[in-house]
Amino acid sequence: MRIDILTVLPEMLESPLGCSIIKRARDKGLVDIQVHNLRDFTTNKHRKVDDYPFGGEAGMVMQIEPIDRAISHLKSQRTYDEVIFTSPDGERFDQPMANSLSLLNNIIILCGHYKGIDYRIREHLITKEISIGDYVLTGGEMPAIAITDAVVRLIPGAIGDEQSALSDSFQDNLLAPPVYSRPAVYNGWEVPPVLLSGHQAKIDEWRHEQALERTRRLRPDLLD
């Protein structure tokens, strides 16, 4: 899989994309992640990629030309399944969407900034708009990191135990059940006896019941 990220702040992405599961997946050749500075695609001698909005609204707008040049450059090298724009008014990102994106071959993620991007980009160049929540961030870099992380960990071989990803919260519209580790008793707090029983069927039943109970209590909307 290849993920190309377009941003005006490439340094903001370096650390999150260079450690933990994402780093291991990159080192194994499971995913190729390339970060591109949009300032490299502007014809402005001062490397500006923004300008004042028509109509006099406050704030600055990302210009259409450098974004179009960047996307056109990438598309000249390969075919992309999706060109994604991170936006507060996009489709809400969730686990099923992460699952679907993990099955694609090549995607572009455009990180918004300033007041927004020239709307013609969204009309003519973007194929999917994604929001990670009902709030506004300084830019789309952190949503791009969240999307990339959620997608990469689903690629076969990215994590040591592939079954672990399948039992994460939201995979079956349920929150994950509680998990425990050694010691079995700490400060008088005990691990549920069923988890020490060695009876896998009963353990599985307990985990499912706990997942249902936690979902009903914490996220009943997932059961609707």
C-alpha positions in Angstrom: 0.0 0.0 0.0 1.1 3.6 -0.7 0.0 6.7 1.2 0.9 10.1 -0.1 0.3 13.0 2.3 0.2 16.6 1.1 0.8 19.2 3.7 2.4 22.6 4.5 3.8 21.3 7.7 5.8 18.1 6.8 7.8 18.3 10.0 4.6 17.8 12.0 4.2 14.3 10.5 7.8 13.0 10.9 7.8 11.7 14.4 4.3 10.0 14.5 4.9 8.3 11.1 8.4 7.1 12.2 7.8 5.0 15.2 5.8 2.1 16.6 3.6 0.0 14.3 3.8 2.4 11.4 7.6 2.3 11.5 7.7 -1.5 11.6 5.2 -1.7 8.7 7.3 0.7 6.7 10.5 -1.1 7.5 8.9 -4.4 6.4 7.8 -2.8 3.1 4.2 -3.3 3.9 3.4 0.4 3.3 5.1 3.2 1.6 4.3 6.6 3.2 5.5 9.7 1.4 5.0 13.2 2.8 5.1 16.0 0.3 5.5 19.7 1.1 2.9 21.7 -0.9 5.3 24.6 -1.0 7.4 22.6 -3.4 4.6 22.9 -6.0 3.9 26.6 -5.9 5.2 29.0 -8.5 5.3 31.8 -6.0 8.8 33.0 -5.4 8.1 33.3 -1.7 6.7 29.7 -1.6 3.3 31.0 -0.6 0.4 28.6 -1.0 -2.4 30.8 0.4 -4.1 34.0 -0.4 -7.0 36.2 0.7 -10.5 34.8 0.0 -12.8 36.4 -2.6 -15.6 38.2 -0.8 -13.6 39.7 1.9 -14.0 37.0 4.6 -11.4 36.9 7.4 -8.6 34.3 7.2 -6.5 32.9 4.3 -7.4 30.2 1.8 -5.1 27.5 0.4 -4.8 28.1 -3.3 -5.9 25.8 -6.0 -2.7 25.8 -8.2 -0.1 24.2 -5.9 -2.6 21.5 -4.8 -3.6 20.7 -8.4 0.1 20.6 -9.4 0.9 18.2 -6.5 -2.0 15.9 -7.2 -1.3 15.9 -10.9 2.3 15.1 -10.3 1.4 12.1 -8.2 -1.3 10.9 -10.6 1.3 10.9 -13.4 3.2 8.2 -11.6 0.4 5.9 -10.5 -3.3 5.4 -10.2 -5.0 6.4 -6.9 -8.0 4.7 -5.4 -8.9 7.7 -3.3 -7.9 11.4 -3.0 -8.9 12.2 0.6 -9.4 15.7 2.1 -9.4 16.0 5.9 -12.3 18.3 6.9 -14.6 18.9 9.8 -17.6 18.6 7.5 -16.5 15.4 6.0 -17.8 11.8 6.5 -17.2 10.7 10.1 -14.2 8.4 10.3 -14.9 5.1 11.9 -13.5 1.5 12.1 -15.5 0.2 9.0 -14.1 3.1 7.0 -10.6 2.2 8.2 -11.2 -1.4 7.2 -12.2 -0.4 3.7 -9.3 2.0 3.2 -6.8 -0.7 4.3 -7.8 -2.8 1.3 -6.9 -0.1 -1.2 -3.6 0.1 -3.0 -2.8 3.9 -3.3 -4.4 6.9 -1.5 -3.6 10.6 -1.3 -4.4 12.5 1.9 -4.6 16.3 1.6 -4.2 18.2 4.9 -6.2 21.4 5.0 -4.9 24.5 6.7 -5.7 28.2 7.3 -9.3 29.0 6.7 -9.7 26.1 4.3 -9.0 25.2 0.7 -10.3 26.7 -2.5 -13.6 24.9 -2.9 -12.9 24.0 -6.6 -10.4 21.5 -5.2 -13.2 19.7 -3.3 -15.5 19.9 -6.3 -13.1 18.5 -8.9 -10.1 16.8 -7.3 -11.2 15.2 -4.1 -13.0 11.8 -4.1 -13.5 11.4 -0.3 -13.8 13.9 2.6 -13.2 12.6 6.1 -13.7 14.1 9.5 -12.4 12.7 12.8 -14.8 14.6 14.9 -17.0 17.6 15.4 -14.3 20.1 16.2 -11.8 22.3 14.4 -8.1 21.8 14.5 -5.3 24.1 13.2 -4.8 21.8 10.3 -5.4 18.4 8.8 -2.1 16.9 9.8 -3.4 15.3 13.0 -6.4 13.8 11.3 -4.1 12.5 8.6 -2.0 10.8 11.3 -5.1 9.3 12.9 -6.3 7.9 9.5 -2.9 6.6 8.6 -2.4 4.9 11.9 -5.8 3.3 11.9 -5.4 2.0 8.4 -1.8 0.8 8.6 -2.3 -1.4 11.7 -4.9 -3.4 9.7 -2.5 -4.3 6.9 -1.6 -8.0 7.3 1.8 -8.3 9.0 1.8 -4.8 10.5 1.2 -6.1 14.0 2.6 -9.3 15.4 -0.7 -10.9 16.3 -3.2 -10.2 13.5 -6.1 -11.5 15.6 -5.4 -8.6 18.0 -6.6 -6.0 15.4 -9.8 -8.1 14.8 -10.7 -7.9 18.5 -10.3 -4.1 18.8 -13.1 -1.8 19.8 -15.6 -1.0 17.0 -14.7 -4.0 14.8 -18.1 -5.6 15.5 -19.8 -2.4 16.6 -18.9 -3.2 20.2 -16.5 -1.7 22.6 -13.7 -4.0 23.7 -14.1 -6.0 26.9 -11.8 -5.4 29.9 -8.3 -6.8 29.7 -6.0 -7.9 32.6 -2.4 -9.0 33.0 -0.1 -10.3 35.8 -0.2 -10.3 38.8 -3.6 -11.9 39.3 -4.0 -10.1 42.6 -2.6 -6.6 43.3 -3.4 -4.5 46.3 -6.3 -6.7 46.9 -7.7 -6.2 43.4 -8.4 -9.5 41.7 -8.6 -10.5 38.1 -12.0 -12.0 37.3 -11.8 -15.8 38.1 -13.2 -16.8 34.7 -10.0 -15.5 33.0 -7.9 -17.8 35.1 -10.1 -20.9 34.5 -8.5 -22.1 31.3 -12.0 -22.7 29.9 -11.9 -20.9 26.6 -15.6 -21.2 25.7 -16.5 -19.6 29.1 -13.8 -16.9 28.6 -15.2 -16.1 25.2 -18.7 -15.9 26.5 -17.6 -13.6 29.4 -15.7 -11.3 27.0 -18.8 -11.0 24.7 -21.0 -10.3 27.7 -18.6 -7.6 28.9 -18.4 -6.0 25.5 -22.1 -5.8 25.3 -22.5 -4.4 28.8 -19.8 -1.7 28.3 -21.3 -0.8 24.9 -24.8 -0.4 26.4 -23.4 1.7 29.2 -20.9 3.8 27.4 -21.9 3.9 23.7 -25.5 2.8 23.3 -25.6 4.5 19.9 -23.4 1.7 18.5 -26.2 -0.8 19.2 -29.0 1.2 17.5 
